[in-house]
Amino acid sequence: MRLIVSLGIAALLSACAVTPGTYYSLSAPPPAGQGGAGPATAGGVRFLRVRVPAEVERPQLVVRRESSDTQVVLLNESLWAAPLGDQIQAALAVRVSRTLGVPDLSQMVVPEGKPVREVTVQVSRFEMVFGQYASLEANWSEGTRPGPDTRLCQAALRVPVAGPGIAALVEGQRTAVGLLADIIAARMSPAVAMPDDPAIQRNSCT
């Protein structure tokens, strides 16, 4: 009887077991041959919390099967390694600070009066379509704190994906985030060339 009970418990635990998920990150290797933008950003840069659309602010990857499809699919076994907004913030901060050659102060308490270039980002679109493209649209403000020179900017990117799999979609979004970082860096310093890429559909500041 005891053996039967033990077997029954083992079968129940096996039935309740969760299939291990695959985790994805938006972090990327640092860009080569860049740095030292100049005095406009000498105090360092600080990226505040990045906000993303509510429909993608979840652990699972959210994808569309067709670009015209209003239905989205949650991939329960394909998960972000960290909250999506945090990943975008970290990826932008690392790439921009390295491109400009200044410290990333995003996770630090900045001493009062120290000049810091602050960036606030709002992602308005974060879309992935199977086998087609990864799309990223964002608005951001940036300026020296303390100081009156804050600007409002926006960019829209659509990166074609190289294959039908999930990894290709994530790589497309990683490329889009990298391009957004390069645009932000170029807006912050005239020493950084503005990227010229067909994936950039819109790029402006006021």
N, C-alpha and C positions, 0 to 999 in steps of 0.2 A: 504493500500500500504506500509506504514511504517513497519507494522508487517511482511509483506512478505519479505521486504528487510532485516530486522533484522534476520529472520529465515534463509534467504539465507547466510548471513554472518556467522551465527553460524554454519551452515552446512559446509561451506568452512573451517572455523577454525578447526572444528572437523576432517575433511578429511586431513588437513595438520599436525595434531598433531603427534608427534614422540613418538613411544612406548618407555617407560623408559627402560634403559639398566641395566644390572647387572654388577657390578664393582668387579674386583678381585685384590688382593694384594699378593705380594710375601713375605711380612714380616711374621715372625714367632716368637713364644715365645723364649726367650733366653735359650740356653742349660743349663741343670742343672749340678751342681757340677764341674764347670770348672773355671779356672782363675789363675792369678799369674804365668805367664810363666817364668819370670826371666829377667836378665839384658839385654839380646839381644834385647829386644823391650821396654826397660824402658822409652824411650822418647815418645812413642805413635805411632799410625799408622795413615796413611793418604791414603785413596783410591781416586785416581783421576777418572775422568769421565770414565764410562764403555761404550764402544762402542759395538753395537749389529748389526747383519746383517740387511741390508736395508729392506729385505722383511718382517721382523717382527717389524721394527721400526715404529709402527703405533698404534693408540688407540685400534683397534680391536684385539682380539685374532686371531692368524693365525694357522690353524690346517690342518692335512692331514687325509683323511679317511682310507688310507692304507699306509704302510711304503714304498711300491714300487710306489706309485702314485706320478706323477710329478705335479699334480694339487693341489693347496692349496685353502682352504676355509676361507674367512674373516667372522667372526661372528660379525655382526653389532650390535647385542644386548648383546654381551659379551665383555666387555671393561676392559682395565687395569686402575686401580685407579690413576696411574701416569705414565709418560713415562717409557718404559720398562728398558732402560739403567739406569735411575735414581733409579728405584726400585731395580735392581740387585746391584748397587753400595751401596745403603743404607743397604740392607740385608747383603751383605758381610762385610761392615764396622762394623755394629753392632755386628755381630756374632764373627768376628775375634778379635775385641777389647775386647769383653767380655771374650772370650776364653783365650786371653793372659793376661787379667787383666790390660790393659793399656788404656789411653784415646783414643777415636776416634776423630782425628783432621781433618777429611775429609772436614768439612765445616768451618774451621777456618784458619785465617792467622797465620802461624807458625813463631815465632820470628827467625830472622837470627841466624844461628849457633846452634840452638836447634836440637839435633839428632832426626830424625823422620824416621820411616820405611815407605817408599812410595811404593804403589802398583798401577800398571797400568794394566788394564784388557781389553782384546779384546775377545769378544764372537764370535766364528766362526760358531757355530751351536746352534740354539735354536728351537727345533722341538717338536711338540706334535702330536701324532697319536691316534685317537679315540679308546678308549678301549684297547690300547696296551702299550704305553710307552711315557715318556717324556725324551728327549735327550738334553744334554748340553755339548758343547765342548768350551774350552777357552784356550787362551794363556795369560800369564801375566809375567811382570817383577817386581821384588821387590828388594829393597836394602836400605841402610841407606843414607839419604841425610843430610849433605854432606858426600861423601864416595865413594870408588871405588868397592864396593862389590855387585854390581847389578847382579842378576841371572835371567835367562829366563826359564820359566816353562810352562808346558802344562798338561791338564787333559781332559779326555772324560768320560762322565757319561751317563748311560741309566737306568732310573728308571721305573720299571713296574708300571702301574697304577692299582688302586684297583677297578675300575668300568667304565661304559660307559659314564659317564657324564662329563660336562665341569669342575666341581669342582674337580673331580679326576685327570684330566690333570693338573690343576693348583697346586694341592697338590703334584703331581709328580715333577713338576718343582721347587716347594718350597723345596722339599727334595733334589733335585739335587743342587740347589744353596747353601743349608746348607752343603752338602758334599764338595762342592768346597771351601767354607769358611773354613771348617775343614782341608782340604788339605793345603790351603794357610797358615793357622796358624801353622800347623805341620812343614811346610817348613821354617817358620820364627823362630821357637824356638824348640830346642831339648827337652824341657820340655813337649811338647804337643805330644801325641801319634798320629801317622798317622792312619786315619780311615781305617778299614778293612771291606769293603762292596762289595758285588758282583756287585753292580751298577757301581763301578769304573772300567772302561775298559782300561784307560791309565792314567799314572801319572808319570811325569819325569821332571827333571831340568837339565840345563847345566850351 
